[in-house]
Amino acid sequence: MHIVSENIEQYCKDHSLADSDLLMELSKSTWDTEDKPQMLCGSLVGGLLQMLIKISGAKKVLEIGMFTGYSTLKMAEALPEDGEVHSCELMKKHVVTAKGWFEKSDLNHKITVHLGEAAKSLEEFRVGSFDMIFIDADKTGYPEYYRKGTMLLKKGGIAVFDNMLWGGSVLNPDDDDATALRETAELIKNDGRLEQLLLPVRDGLMICRKII
């Protein structure tokens, strides 16, 4: 199920701020070498993350699910010089790849990678210590990432959950991933601490603002 047609998505990309040369190189390399390159968040989601950082004035960002580092670098570009991205990644292979790209940039000093299970890494952080959180990891883990991540978010902070439509399968969930995503959407909807907006951008983006 295509949420938005490929032609419309390309038109949006053509009329949005272009990626830096390094990000374009990273993206091409990912598509050429990775088994599941579609795991890249892509320039539209990445562009929205940058816009949210700039509008909100976020300085400290938590990322759950780094993959090859595209979204990490995209957010690091938008942060001020003293900004921080803390990125949690389970697979050592992806950490090695991503760090290679970070070292090619002038943004490496803004990025800290936490290798291992994200649920455990999240316990290392102080409550209310992040201005923004981006979740794009294993879908069955989303309910727990929502619970722990919301605690780590400051009042007024922003949380972004990727793949919240899962190709439309959340309408009638028939596997663990779709079920977990549907559960996460319901949890967010009924959380009085959050204001939320679910958008049909690529595979669905849930944007939340913590009000309490």
Backbone torsions as a table, in degrees:
resi	resn	phi	psi	omega
1	MET	NA	119.5	178.1
2	HIS	-91.1	115.5	-179.5
3	ILE	-66.1	-44.4	176.9
4	VAL	-130.5	140.1	-177.6
5	SER	-64.1	152.7	-179.9
6	GLU	-61.1	-35.7	-179.9
7	ASN	-65.7	-41.7	178.7
8	ILE	-66.9	-42.1	179.8
9	GLU	-62.2	-41.5	178.9
10	GLN	-65.5	-38.9	177.5
11	TYR	-60.0	-42.0	178.3
12	CYS	-63.4	-42.7	178.3
13	LYS	-62.5	-41.6	-177.5
14	ASP	-64.4	-24.3	-177.4
15	HIS	-112.1	23.1	175.0
16	SER	-119.0	164.4	179.1
17	LEU	-59.2	128.9	-176.2
18	ALA	-74.2	154.2	174.5
19	ASP	-66.1	155.3	171.2
20	SER	-66.7	163.7	180.0
21	ASP	-58.8	-40.3	-179.2
22	LEU	-65.3	-41.2	178.8
23	LEU	-67.0	-36.3	176.5
24	MET	-65.8	-38.9	178.0
25	GLU	-66.1	-43.2	178.0
26	LEU	-60.6	-46.2	-179.3
27	SER	-61.8	-45.3	179.2
28	LYS	-62.6	-43.3	179.6
29	SER	-61.7	-40.2	179.4
30	THR	-62.4	-45.5	179.7
31	TRP	-66.9	-29.5	-178.4
32	ASP	-81.3	-26.8	-168.7
33	THR	-120.6	-20.8	-174.9
34	GLU	-91.3	149.5	179.4
35	ASP	-69.2	-34.6	-178.4
36	LYS	-127.6	67.9	-175.9
37	PRO	-65.0	-19.7	179.1
38	GLN	-64.6	-8.5	176.3
39	MET	-70.3	-14.2	173.0
40	LEU	-58.6	137.8	179.1
41	CYS	-70.4	-26.2	177.4
42	GLY	87.2	165.3	-171.8
43	SER	-70.5	-28.8	180.0
44	LEU	-72.0	-47.0	176.4
45	VAL	-64.9	-44.2	179.0
46	GLY	-61.4	-39.7	177.9
47	GLY	-64.6	-38.2	177.5
48	LEU	-66.4	-40.4	176.8
49	LEU	-59.4	-44.3	177.8
50	GLN	-60.6	-43.1	-178.7
51	MET	-64.2	-41.0	179.2
52	LEU	-64.3	-40.4	177.7
53	ILE	-61.9	-45.6	-177.1
54	LYS	-69.0	-40.9	-179.4
55	ILE	-67.4	-42.2	-174.9
56	SER	-82.8	-18.5	-176.2
57	GLY	74.9	23.9	-179.2
58	ALA	-59.8	142.0	177.9
59	LYS	-121.1	-24.4	-177.5
60	LYS	-127.8	118.5	-173.2
61	VAL	-121.2	139.9	174.1
62	LEU	-111.3	129.8	177.4
63	GLU	-118.6	130.3	176.6
64	ILE	-113.0	105.9	-175.3
65	GLY	101.1	99.2	-173.9
66	MET	-98.7	-32.6	-174.5
67	PHE	54.4	-127.3	-176.0
68	THR	-89.9	5.3	172.0
69	GLY	98.5	4.9	-177.9
70	TYR	-60.2	-55.3	-177.0
71	SER	-64.4	-33.3	179.1
72	THR	-61.8	-50.2	178.9
73	LEU	-65.7	-37.8	-179.9
74	LYS	-60.0	-44.2	179.6
75	MET	-71.9	-38.6	179.2
76	ALA	-60.0	-35.9	178.2
77	GLU	-58.7	-37.1	-174.0
78	ALA	-84.8	-17.2	-177.4
79	LEU	-76.4	153.0	174.4
80	PRO	-65.8	171.5	-174.8
81	GLU	-58.5	-32.3	179.8
82	ASP	-97.2	16.1	179.1
83	GLY	-76.1	163.7	-177.5
84	GLU	-136.1	138.4	168.0
85	VAL	-118.0	120.8	174.6
86	HIS	-105.9	114.0	-172.9
87	SER	-113.8	126.2	179.1
88	CYS	-98.9	128.3	-179.5
89	GLU	-142.2	132.5	-176.8
90	LEU	-79.6	-39.8	-170.8
91	MET	-91.1	123.0	-179.3
92	LYS	-61.4	-35.9	178.6
93	LYS	-55.1	-45.6	-178.6
94	HIS	-69.6	-35.4	178.2
95	VAL	-62.7	-44.5	179.2
96	VAL	-61.1	-46.4	179.5
97	THR	-61.3	-49.7	-176.5
98	ALA	-62.6	-43.5	-179.4
99	LYS	-61.6	-32.2	176.0
100	GLY	-61.1	-39.9	178.2
101	TRP	-72.9	-39.3	179.5
102	PHE	-59.6	-39.1	-178.2
103	GLU	-69.5	-19.7	176.7
104	LYS	-81.7	-12.9	-177.2
105	SER	-98.7	176.0	173.3
106	ASP	-104.5	25.0	-175.9
107	LEU	-115.8	2.5	-173.0
108	ASN	-57.4	-32.0	-178.0
109	HIS	-68.3	-16.3	179.7
110	LYS	-88.1	-11.7	-167.9
111	ILE	-110.5	129.9	172.6
112	THR	-123.3	125.6	-178.1
113	VAL	-101.3	134.6	177.8
114	HIS	-115.4	104.1	-177.8
115	LEU	-83.1	133.4	177.1
116	GLY	129.4	-171.5	-179.7
117	GLU	-66.3	127.1	-176.1
118	ALA	-61.1	-38.5	-178.0
119	ALA	-57.4	-35.1	178.5
120	LYS	-79.3	-40.5	179.6
121	SER	-60.7	-35.6	-178.2
122	LEU	-63.3	-25.1	-179.8
123	GLU	-71.8	-12.3	-179.6
124	GLU	-79.4	-17.2	-172.0
125	PHE	-96.0	154.7	-179.8
126	ARG	-81.2	142.5	177.0
127	VAL	-56.8	135.3	176.9
128	GLY	68.5	31.4	-174.2
129	SER	-102.1	-2.9	-177.0
130	PHE	-119.5	144.0	176.8
131	ASP	-85.4	-26.0	-176.4
132	MET	-154.1	145.6	178.0
133	ILE	-131.3	135.9	175.3
134	PHE	-121.9	122.1	-177.7
135	ILE	-112.4	119.1	178.5
136	ASP	-151.5	67.1	-175.1
137	ALA	-130.7	-156.8	179.4
138	ASP	-58.3	130.3	-170.5
139	LYS	-70.3	-31.1	179.1
140	THR	-67.6	-19.1	178.7
141	GLY	-86.2	-6.5	-174.6
142	TYR	-56.7	-43.2	179.6
143	PRO	-57.5	-41.5	179.2
144	GLU	-71.7	-38.1	177.7
145	TYR	-63.9	-36.3	176.1
146	TYR	-62.3	-48.7	-176.7
147	ARG	-62.5	-51.8	-177.4
148	LYS	-72.7	-39.5	-178.7
149	GLY	-64.8	-39.3	179.8
150	THR	-62.8	-35.6	177.8
151	MET	-65.7	-32.0	-177.1
152	LEU	-82.8	-10.7	-176.2
153	LEU	-85.2	136.0	175.8
154	LYS	-69.8	159.3	170.2
155	LYS	-61.6	130.2	-175.5
156	GLY	89.2	-5.5	179.9
157	GLY	-74.4	165.0	-175.1
158	ILE	-118.3	135.7	173.0
159	ALA	-118.7	136.8	179.6
160	VAL	-125.7	124.5	178.8
161	PHE	-112.4	122.4	-179.6
162	ASP	-89.9	160.4	175.0
163	ASN	63.0	32.3	-175.3
164	MET	-78.4	-3.9	173.7
165	LEU	-105.4	-22.9	173.6
166	TRP	48.4	53.0	178.1
167	GLY	67.1	15.5	-178.7
168	GLY	92.4	-6.3	-175.1
169	SER	-70.4	-13.8	177.6
170	VAL	-67.7	-17.1	178.1
171	LEU	-66.8	-38.3	176.9
172	ASN	-138.7	77.8	-174.1
173	PRO	-58.2	130.5	180.0
174	ASP	-132.0	13.0	174.1
175	ASP	-149.1	174.2	-174.7
176	ASP	-64.6	-37.5	-178.5
177	ASP	-64.5	-52.0	-179.0
178	ALA	-62.6	-38.2	178.9
179	THR	-63.1	-43.4	-179.9
180	ALA	-66.1	-38.4	179.1
181	LEU	-67.7	-40.6	176.6
182	ARG	-63.7	-42.0	177.3
183	GLU	-61.2	-42.6	179.9
184	THR	-62.7	-43.0	178.7
185	ALA	-60.7	-40.4	179.6
186	GLU	-68.3	-40.3	178.7
187	LEU	-61.6	-44.3	179.2
188	ILE	-64.7	-44.7	-179.4
189	LYS	-56.9	-36.6	-175.1
190	ASN	-98.2	10.7	-179.7
191	ASP	-94.1	109.6	-176.9
192	GLY	-67.7	-9.6	178.2
193	ARG	-81.6	-12.0	-169.7
194	LEU	-121.3	147.0	163.6
195	GLU	-107.8	132.7	-172.8
196	GLN	-130.9	154.1	176.2
197	LEU	-143.3	120.9	178.5
198	LEU	-102.9	121.5	-175.4
199	LEU	-115.6	142.5	176.6
200	PRO	-83.2	52.8	175.5
201	VAL	-90.7	123.1	-172.9
202	ARG	48.9	-111.2	-176.7
203	ASP	-102.4	22.6	175.7
204	GLY	99.5	120.1	178.0
205	LEU	-120.2	123.7	172.4
206	MET	-99.3	120.8	178.9
207	ILE	-112.1	126.9	-177.9
208	CYS	-124.9	148.1	173.4
209	ARG	-122.5	128.9	-179.5
210	LYS	-83.5	119.2	-175.2
211	ILE	-105.3	-11.9	179.3
212	ILE	-129.4	NA	NA
